[in-house]
Each structure stands twice: as C-alpha cells, then as structure tokens.
Amino acid sequence: MTSTRRAGTVDDGVDGGWVALVGGGPGEAGLITARGAELLARADVVVVDRLAPRDLLRGLTPGTEVVDASKRPGDHLVPQDGIDALLVARALAGHRVVRLKGGDPYVLGRGGEEVLACRAAGVRVEVVPGVTSAVAVPAAAGIPVTHRGLARGFSVVSAHEDLISTVPVRRDHTLVLLMGVRHLRRSVAILTDRGADPRTPAATVERGYRPDQRVTTTILHRLPDVAEAIGVSAPAVIVIGDVVTVSPAWKKRAAPRGRPAPRP
Ligand SMILES: C[S@@+](CC[C@H](N)C(=O)[O-])C[C@H]1O[C@@H](n2cnc3c(N)ncnc32)[C@H](O)[C@@H]1O
C-alpha cells in the first residue's frame, strides 16, 4: 500500500483535545522548530522530559500546567506506561497536550510508543521532529558526523551491547553513542574485540549547548581510562571515528605549543 499524505497534524479535524510530541532539540531554546514553538504556545498541558530545554518553559502562556516526567537512569520517576496513560487521559479530557522531549522524539526517545498509545485510544496526535543530540551535540564540539574523505556514514546507537555488536567498526564510519557513559568500558571492549582500530579518534561531549559543555578527545583504547580520570558524566554523546580529528579540541590536543597537527 502506498500513501502520498504525510502523517496527521493536530489541526486536522474537529475541536477537542490532542497530543503533540515536540522535539525540543539538544538543549538550547533556539533550536526548537517553529512548529514546535507554535504548538508549545497553544498547549494547556506540557509533559516535559529531563533533557528537554527547560528555558522553553519560561515562555509558556500563564496558567499552562507543567508535568515533570523526568526519567533518571535506574530511577524512573514516571514509568513509560504512566506517561502514555497521562497523555491519553488529558487529551480525552479535551486538553491540548504537548509532550516536550529532548532532541528528536523518534531517536532513542520512546516517541513511537507514545504515538501508538495515542492512536490506540483514538487521540489526535502529531509528531514535530527535533534537532537530535546525536548530530547536534557533536556539531557543538565542531565534529561533523560525516565529512568528505573521513566518513560517508554514521550509526547512532544506545550503548546496549547487542546494538554495539551490529554496527560497522571502521574509522570512516562514525559511531555516535547515546546513553553511553555508564557502560563505556564495556562498549569499547566490544568494539576492539570486533576489530576496531584501537587508535581510532574518539571524543566525549558532555552537556552539549550548556554553558559548562566539555569536549574531550582521545583515542579509542584510552577512552575508558580518560573518561574515568576526568569524571565524564551524563548527559554525554560519545563520538568514535576519524571525523573527531576535525574538531578544534583534537587539533589542540594533537598540536601542543603551536606545532602542526599530525594526521590521525
Ligand atoms: C534517551 S536519549 C534521548 C535522545 C534524544 N531523543 C535525541 O534525539 O537527542 C538521551 C541521551 O541523549 C544524549 N543527549 C541528549 N542531550 C544531550 C546534551 N545536551 N548533551 C550531551 N548529550 C545529550 C545523551 O547521550 C543522553 O544520554
């Protein structure tokens, strides 16, 4: 079956409640889309994620209810089925609900489950894509995920063993790890066991777009020790591949005292 229509918007159909899953971008308020900002301004209820840009909440219409559905590793404040049920219940009660998520709703963000829950309950739902941290946080560190001559493709994975076991391990295929801090040593061991070059350039980018953003570059086999030594903490994006050499942080590391940077 083919379709020429894009998935629905909350403006389709009659009045009443709806849910919009809005990608809030990687942390800076200015990186939400215009459509996302428009729906946020129309919301009665905003259900907000831990990594969604909190500054956006300051611009809400007075009286908008804000529900904090933050989830911390191992400490799920609101379980996923509780969030799904909340979105559905509020929309069925006639509210305009924005589910404000960090990055893009469909990139390792469980947005698909929330959409399916709304559809199953007959709730009008729209997904507004966001700027994903998987691409934007490396960019904030000056790392392009692809770059002519260095990488023609990239993989984005959560740091689960099974996923890391399936991605290509080549220096010219960029690997972007989300949620990767806690299992970093194990992830690197899997990659090197699978034949990854231990000298592959690697970077951690912590707290992208925040005033205390920190970028650290090293090579793959040193990554776990370096990360431990400097206390790398979440949220962080880990980038592995030759594209890391484009970043100013790599060039500074590789060329102390003004010497030209060697090739990786
Ligand atoms: C549950 S995933 C959600 C990803 C999100 N849907 C997206 O598209 O960006 C959360 C992970 O995204 C990464 N992340 C999100 N925002 C970040 C930021 N501002 N700085 C560094 N990492 C970030 C971290 O790896 C974090 O553990």
The ligand as an SDF file (V2000), in Angstrom:
LIG
                    3D

 27 29  0  0  0  0  0  0  0  0999 V2000
   17.1790    8.9730   25.9990 C   0  0  0  0  0  0  0  0  0  0  0  0
   18.3580    9.6100   24.8670 S   0  0  0  0  0  0  0  0  0  0  0  0
   17.3090   10.7200   24.0130 C   0  0  0  0  0  0  0  0  0  0  0  0
   17.8860   11.2420   22.7270 C   0  0  0  0  0  0  0  0  0  0  0  0
   17.0150   12.3080   22.0830 C   0  0  0  0  0  0  0  0  0  0  0  0
   15.7480   11.7690   21.6680 N   0  0  0  0  0  0  0  0  0  0  0  0
   17.7100   12.9970   20.9040 C   0  0  0  0  0  0  0  0  0  0  0  0
   17.2600   12.8560   19.7500 O   0  0  0  0  0  0  0  0  0  0  0  0
   18.6740   13.7160   21.1510 O   0  0  0  0  0  0  0  0  0  0  0  0
   19.2970   10.6460   25.9380 C   0  0  0  0  0  0  0  0  0  0  0  0
   20.7630   10.7350   25.5480 C   0  0  0  0  0  0  0  0  0  0  0  0
   20.9430   11.7350   24.5690 O   0  0  0  0  0  0  0  0  0  0  0  0
   22.2050   12.3440   24.7410 C   0  0  0  0  0  0  0  0  0  0  0  0
   21.9990   13.7940   24.9740 N   0  0  0  0  0  0  0  0  0  0  0  0
   20.8410   14.4560   24.8710 C   0  0  0  0  0  0  0  0  0  0  0  0
   21.0350   15.7840   25.0520 N   0  0  0  0  0  0  0  0  0  0  0  0
   22.3460   15.9470   25.2830 C   0  0  0  0  0  0  0  0  0  0  0  0
   23.1650   17.0810   25.5400 C   0  0  0  0  0  0  0  0  0  0  0  0
   22.6680   18.3150   25.5910 N   0  0  0  0  0  0  0  0  0  0  0  0
   24.4930   16.8900   25.7120 N   0  0  0  0  0  0  0  0  0  0  0  0
   25.0210   15.6580   25.6520 C   0  0  0  0  0  0  0  0  0  0  0  0
   24.2890   14.5480   25.4240 N   0  0  0  0  0  0  0  0  0  0  0  0
   22.9700   14.6870   25.2320 C   0  0  0  0  0  0  0  0  0  0  0  0
   22.8880   11.6430   25.9000 C   0  0  0  0  0  0  0  0  0  0  0  0
   23.6460   10.5730   25.3860 O   0  0  0  0  0  0  0  0  0  0  0  0
   21.7000   11.1490   26.6700 C   0  0  0  0  0  0  0  0  0  0  0  0
   22.0410   10.0570   27.4920 O   0  0  0  0  0  0  0  0  0  0  0  0
  1  2  1  0
  2  3  1  0
  2 10  1  0
  3  4  1  0
  4  5  1  0
  5  6  1  0
  5  7  1  0
  7  8  2  0
  7  9  1  0
 10 11  1  0
 11 12  1  0
 11 26  1  0
 12 13  1  0
 13 14  1  0
 13 24  1  0
 14 15  1  0
 14 23  1  0
 15 16  2  0
 16 17  1  0
 17 18  1  0
 17 23  2  0
 18 19  1  0
 18 20  2  0
 20 21  1  0
 21 22  2  0
 22 23  1  0
 24 25  1  0
 24 26  1  0
 26 27  1  0
M  CHG  2   2   1   9  -1
M  END
$$$$
